[in-house]
Amino acid sequence: MEAFLVSTGIVALAEMGDKTQLLALILAARFKKPWPIVAGILVATLVNHALAGAAGAWVTTLIGPQMLRWILGASFLTMAAWMLVPDKIEAEEDEKPPRYGVFFTTVLVFFLAEMGDKTQIATVMLAARYDAIVSVVAGTTLGMMLANAPAVWLGERVTRLVPLRAVHIISALIFAGLGLAALLIKV
């Protein structure tokens, strides 16, 4: 349960103001079809985070526990610093309907946007940290949906209600705490 709850919280916070949340806002504004957009985000996130979780679990088979502890600690501290750098995304001006429909367009662009993103890297690290890949992937996926579904449904009103700088600072502090814990607490 800890892996699920930590994964949910970290990714929900990390996603605030992230490029994929901005992408969700753009898709919602452009297509005005929230159901296929939210469904596309869910499918893309499940596939992407399942692959990231598998990579994190695989890493634990290659690296000894002491080295993994140092790598995870440094990675979490790096993520803390990265959280303080807000993401930006360029909106397309093209108003044509998507070639493969709103759902498949969302799946494709969200999957690609998530590659190498903070939340994907966090999923790899969390899967390496916890021996519970299903809980981590379920938690990170729920965290993505908690951050992105409201962005689709409520649009820009959500970003006006939540001070993104404060969310980024809180996320950075959580990542820093996890990094320090990994470095200082022996398993």
N, C-alpha and C positions, 0 to 999 in steps of 0.2 A: 504494500500500500504506500510506503514511503516513496518508492521509485515513481509510482504513478502521480502522487501529489506534488512531489518536487518537480517532476517533468512538466506537469500541467502549469504550475506556477511560473517556472522559469521561462517557458516558451511563451505563455500568455503575456508576460511582461516584456520579454525580448522582442516580441512581434509588434509592440506598440510603436508606430512611426517607422517600422521597417518597410523596405521596398515592396514586399509582398502585400502588406496592408495598404500601401498606397496604390498598388496594382488592383486590389479589391475595390478600392474607391473609384478608380478609373473605369474598371469593367462595369461597375454598378451605374455610374453616370452615363457611360456610353451605351450600354445595352438595355438598361432598365428592366431586366429580367432576373430578379434576385434568386429564385429557386434553382435554375440551372447553374448560376454562378456559384452559389453556396455548395451545391452538389459537386461541381467541378473542383472547387477548392478542397473539399473532403477527399475525393478520389486522388487528386494529385498529392495531397499531403500524406495520405496513407501509404501510397506507393513510395514516395520520396523518403519518408521517415522510416518505413520498413527497411529500405535499402541502407539508410544511414545507421539504423539500429543494428542491422546484421554486420555492418562494417565495424561498429564499436565492439560488438561481441567477439568478432573475429580477431580484432587487435589484442584482446585479452589472452588469446591462445598463443600469440607470438611473443609477447613481452612479459617478463617476470613482474610479480606484484610490486616490488620496490621501484623499478624503472617506470612502471605504469603510474604509480602514485606521483612521481615527479613530473611525468608528462602531463597527467591530468591536472595537477596543481598549477603548472605553468600555463596550460591551456585555459583553465578557468580564469586565471588572472589576466590573460590576454583578452578573453571574452569580456571581462569587466571593463577593460580599456576601450574595446571596440564598441561596447554599448553606449559610450559617451559620444560616438560619432553618428549623427543622424543620417538616415538614408534618404536619397532623392531618386525620383524616377521621372523620365520624360514621357509626357502624354502624346499619343499619336493624334494627328489632326484628321486622319482618314475616317470618314463617316460611313463607309460601306458596311453592309452586314457581313459577319464573319462567314468565311467559305464553308466551314464544317459545323456551324451552329455555335451557339453561346456556350453550351456545356463542354464540347470537345475543345473549343478555343481556350476556355478557362483552364481545363485540365492541362493542356499543352503549355500555355504561357506560365501558369503557376508552377508546374513541375520544373520548367527551365529556370524560372526566377529563383526557385528555392535551392538550386544547385550552388553549393559553396556559400550559402547564406548563413547568417548567425544561427538561425534555428536548426538548420540541418547539421551544422557543426556541433551545436549543443546536444542534438540527439545522438550523434556519434559518441560524444564525451559521456553523456549520461548512461548510454548503453554499456560503455566500457566501465563506468563507475559502479553500476548496479548489475547484479546478475539476474536481471528480470527484463528481458528484451520486450516481451509483450506489454508489460506495465509501462515501460518507457515509451514505446511507440504509441500506445493508447493515450498516455498522458501528454506527450508532445503534440499529438494530433488534436486532442481536446483543447490544449492551450492555443493552437493555431485557430481552431474554430471559435473559441471564446473571443479572440482578438479580431478575427476577420469577418465572421458572420454579422456582428453588429455594424461593422464598417459597410458591408453590402446593404443591410437593411436600413440603416439610419444615415448612411453617407457621411458627409462632412460634419454633421451635427455632433457625431461622436468625438471627432478630433478637436472640436471646440470645447467640449466638456472636460476632457482629460488633458492636463498639462503634460505634454509629451516629455519635456525636459525632466520633470520630476520622476516620471516613469522610467526614463533611461537611467537616472541616478540610482533609483531603487534597484533596478535590474543589475547595474554595475556593482552595487554593494553586495547583492546576493551572490553574484558570480565571484566576487573577491572573497567573500566568506567561504564559499565552497572551495576555492583555490587554496586559501590558507589552511582550511581544515584538511584538505588532501595532503598538503605539505607537512603539516605539523602533527597530525594524528596518525599513528601507525596502526595498520589493520592487523 
